[in-house]
Amino acid sequence: MKRRTFIGLVGAAAVWPAAARARKDVPIVVVLVPGPAKNAENRIIAIRQGMREAGLAEGTDFVFAARYADGVFDRLPALALELAALKPRVIIASAAAAPVAHKVLPDLPLIFTSYAADPIKAGFAESYVHPGGHATGNVMNAIGGEEALTQKRLNLFKELVPDLKLLGFIGSSSILAAAELTALRSVGGQFGFEVVHHPLRGLDDVEGAVSASIQDGAGALYVSGEPLLYNNMPRVLPLVTAPGKPTVGTYPEWGRAGLLMSYSADLIDDFRRAGIYAAKVLGGEKPADLPIEQASKFVLVLNLKTAKSLGIAAPDRLLTVADEVIE
C-alpha cells in the first residue's frame, strides 16, 4: 500500500528527438549515472519534470542525453568524455558519477545530485551558500549531516527491534561507508547497541561479512548506502536477508525490494531539484551563485511482508508516519 504517489515509470530516452537534432542551436543537457538505466528511469523523469517546472520545453529549449555505467565505475571517465563530445551546456551527475564528472570535465557546469559525501571536502565548492566554482547541486544529508540522519533512521528502526544489542554493518571501507559506520557507532550508545563491521573488498565478500556478523551475535543488519551495494541490489539482497534477521537500509528501493525498513532523503525530489538547477544554468545563472541544497524531504518505507516473515508487528505509530507500506 503506497502512502505517496510516485511519478510513473517510462523509458528514459538517451537519444535526442529528431526535431531537436536538426536544430544545432538548442542547448544540450547531459546526465551521467553510475548505475543501470532501469534503476534510473524514475530519476530521469524527475529531472525532466524539474526542467518543465522551471518553464523549459524539451526539444525546444533543450535536448537531453544520458549515459549509464551499469555499476561499473571504471566506465565513468570514458562515459563522461562521450557526453563531453556532444558539447553540452551543463551536466547532471549523481552519486559516484559526480566526482568523476568534476575531475574529467572541470570547466563544464556541473549539477550534482543524490550526493552523500561532503561537497566541500570533495572540492566541488568553497561553501554551501556560495559554491564559487563550476559545480553546485544537492546533497542527501540535512542539517546535522550523516549523524543526524542516522540517528533518525535508527530511532525508527528501534521501534521495530527494541531489544537490539549488536548491529552488523554491511559495507566496505569507502568514504561513504566509513562515514556511515562512524555515525552508527556515535549514535549506538544512545540506543543501547554496539556495531560490528567486517569490511568488504568487493561483492564476493558480502556473504562472508553477513555470516561473520551473525556469528558475532548481530541481532540485525544495516546495509550501507554505498553504490557498490546499491547498484548490485539483486545480488546483495538475498545474501543480507538469508539469515532471517531484521534489516535496515538507506534508499527507498531497499525497503521496496525486501529490507524490513529504509529511510533516506527523497531521491526523486533530489533529481527534480537538479533539473530545476540545470534550467537555471541554461537561463544564464552560474553554478558559483547557486547555493548547494540540503535534503528537505525524506522517505520512510516499511516492508510488512518482510516484517510478517520475521514475526515482527509494526507499531501503529510507524504505520501512520510511513510514506510507503509494502504489503
N, C-alpha and C positions, 0 to 999 in steps of 0.2 A: 504494500500500500504506500503510494508516494504522497508525501506531505508538501512537495514542492513541484511545480510544473517545470520540466526542463525542456529546452528547445529540442525539437525533433531532429533526428539524425538524418542527414542526407550525404551523398558523396561529396567529399572535399576536393574540388577541382584544382588540379595543379597546372592546367592548361588554360591559356587565356581565351576569352571569347573571340570568335573570328572577327567580329566587327572592331574589337579593340586592337587586335593585331594589326589591322590596317591603318590605325592611327598612331603614328610614331611619336606624337606629342603627348600622349596620355601617360601620366606618371605610373611607374611600376612599383608595387608594394610586394616584397618577398617575405616568406616565412620559413624559418629553419626550426625543425622539430627533432629532438633526439630519439623519439620512439617511433613506432609504426603508424602508418596513415590511419588505420582503423581506430586506434586509440585516440587520435586527434580530431576525428570527424566533428564532434560537437564543439570542440575548441576553435576550429577554423570557422565554423558557423558563427561562433560568438564574436570573433574578430570582425567578420563581415557585418554583424549586427551593430557593433560599436561604430564602425565607419558609416553605416547608414544613419545611426543616431546623430552622428556629427554632421549629417547633411550631404554626404557624398554618395554618388551612384556608381556602382561598379560597371565598367565598360565605357563610362562617360568621363568620370572624374579620376578613375584609376583602373589599372588592371592588376591581376593577382597571380602570383606563382608561389609554389611551396615545394620543399624538399624534406624527406623523412629519412632518418638514419637507421630506423628499424632496430634501435637498441645497440647498434654497433658504433660506438662513439668515435672510433678511429676514422669513420667515414665523414665526420662532421666538417673537417677543414676542406676537403675536396668539394663537398656539397655547398659550402659557403662560397667557394670560388665559382662554382657553377652559377649560383644566384648572382654573384657579382658581375658575371659576364653579361647578364641581362640589363646592366646599368640601371639598377633600381634607385628610387628616390629615398627609400627607407627600408630597413629590415626589422622584422619582429622575430625574436628568438626566445625560446622557452627553456627554462631549467638549464641543463648541462650544455645546451647549444649556445646560451648567451655568452659565456666567456670565450668560447671558440670564435663566434662571430666578431666579438670585440677585438680579439687578437689578430684574426686574419684580415678583417676589414675595419681597421681602426678609424678611418676617416668617414665611414658611411654612418649616417644617423641610425642609431640602434634603439629599439624599444624592447626591453627585456620584460618577461612576464613569468609568473609562477616560479620565481627565483627564491630559493630557500636560504641562501647564504647572505652575508653582509656585502652589499654592493660597494661600499666604501673600501673595505679591505680588499675586494676583488679588483679595485682600480677602475671601476666604472665611473665613479663620480667623486667630487670633492665633499659633497654633503647631500643630505636628503632634500633640503629646501632649494639649494642652488647647485645642481649637478655639475655645471661648469664645463662639461666636455661634449662629446658626441653621443652620449648614452643617457637614457632615463627609462622609466617604466614602473613596474610594481613588484613588491616582494610579498612573500606569503605570510610573514610574521606581522602581527600588530605591535603596538607599543608594548615594550617589555620583552620583545624578542622571543627566541626559541623556548626559554624557560617559562615565560608566561603562557605560551600556547601549550606546552607540555603539561603544565600544572592544570590547566583547564581540561585537557584530554584525559589525564589520569584521575581527576576529580570525578569525571563522568564514569570512567571505567570502573572505579572502585565501588560505584553503586551496583554494578553487575557482579563484581568479585570482591566483596567486602573483607574477606579473610586473607587477601593476598599478602604473602610474606617474601616471596622471591620471584622477581620478574626476569625472564630471559629475553635479552635484547638480540635480535637477529639483524646484523648489519656488518658492513666492512669497516675499514679504518679511514674511509673517505672523509673529506671535510664536513659534509653534511651529517654523515653517520656519527662522527666524533662529537659534533655539536649536539645532536640528539641525545647521545649517551651521557654527555656532561649534564644536560638539562634533566634527564631522567634521574641520575644519581643525586642531583641537587634537590629535586622535589621528593625523592623517595622517602627521605626521613620524615617529611611532613605527613606522608600517608602510611608509614609503618612498613615499608618493604625495602629490600635491597635489590640490586641489579647484578645479573651475571651476564658476561659477554664473551663469546668465543668468536673472534674476528674472522670474517670471510675474506678470502683472497679472490674468490670468484664464485660463480653459480654452483660449481661442483662441491663447494664446501657447505652449502645450505643444509643439506640433510644431516651432516655430521654436527653442525653447530646446534641444530634443533635437538638432536639426540643427546648431545653433551649437556645442554641446558636442562633437559628433563632429568638426566641422571644427577645433576647438581641439586635437583629438588624444585625447579621452577614450577610455580603453580599457574603461570600464564606466560604468553609470548607476545612481545612487542616487535612489530615488523617495521624496520626503517623505511623512511620515505625516499631513500636514495634511488636514483634512476636505474642502477643495476638490478634492483629487485622489482621496481615498478614496471619497467619495460619488459620484464620476463615473468609477469604475474601468472600466466597459465602454468609455468613450470614451478614457480615458487609456492603457490597457494596450496597444492596438495601436500607439500612437504611440511609446511608450518601448521596445517590443520590435522595432520595424521595422528599426532599424539592424543587428540581429544581434549586439549586444554583451551581455556578461553584465550582469544587472540584480539589484539588491538592494533590498528594501523592509522595511517595518516589520511590519504586521499579517499574521497567517496567511493572510487572504484574498488578499493579494497573491501569495504563493507558490503557493497553490492555483490562482489564476487564470492564472498563467503566468510570473511573475518567476522567475529562477533560484533565489533564496533569499529567505526572510524570517525575521526574528527579533524577537520582542517579548514583552511581558507577555501572559499568557493572558487575553484579554478576556472569555472565557466565565466564568472564575473571578472576574474583577473584578465582573461583573454579579451573579453568585451571592452574592458578599460584600455587594454593595449591597442585595440582597434581605434578607439577614440583618440589616443595619443598619436597614432600613426596619421590620422586625419589632420590633426593639428600641425604636424610636421609638413604634410603636403600643403597646408594652408599658409606656410611661411614661418611658423614658430620654430624655435631652436630647442633641441633636447636640453641644452645647457640651462634653459629658462623654465623647464617644466619639472616641477618637484616630483621626486620619487614617491610613489603612493604606497602606503602600507595597507594590509588587509583590513577590510571593514565588514565583510560578510563571511560567515562560517557555516559549515555543513556537518551535522551530526547524523550518521547513518547507523541504525540498529538492525542487525540481521536476526529476526526472530526464528527463522528456520534453523540457523546455527545455534541460537540460544536453546531451542527445544531439544536439539540433538545432544546438548551438553547438560540438559536438566536445569537450565537457568531460567528463572522467571524475571523478566524485565520489570523494574518498578514503574508504577503508573506515571510518576513524575518524568522519567526518561521518555516514556511513550508520548507524553504530552509535548515535550520540548524538541523531540527528534524531528529533523527535516524530512527524513525518509525512514520508513519502517519496512524492511523486506520480509514478506511472509511466504 
